[in-house]
Amino acid sequence: MDHPITLLQLRTGRLQNLRSEQVQTGIFKTCITSSYLCEYGLEHDCHGDKRHHGGLEKALHQYASEHYALLRQQLPEPAASHCAPGALKTGKSDCTA
């Protein structure tokens, strides 16, 4: 690896109903201090839509922390003011290289 990566956050979530609908989602993530990564994702991280989230090729999503500034420039308010680590709710690890 040419550049070391610093992990800023690690987040997981349990299944919850999305608003008042009968749709289950794992979008509501909280920071954790450690976890195990297996072929289906992080331990204790749940995915409501397993077709598009989790699994062999989608086990962990990473988002470079320096990209939030670009998102803030490109998105309208109030969305732009929410662009910070953890805002994308993807069970991601925010990282910097």
PyMOL commands that set and color helices and strands:
alter all, ss='L'
color gray80, all
select helices_A, chain A and resi 65-74+79-82
alter helices_A, ss='H'
color red, helices_A
select strands_A, chain A and resi 6-7+11-12+16-17+24-25+30-31+37-38+41-42+61-64+92-96
alter strands_A, ss='S'
color yellow, strands_A
deselect
rebuild
show_as cartoon
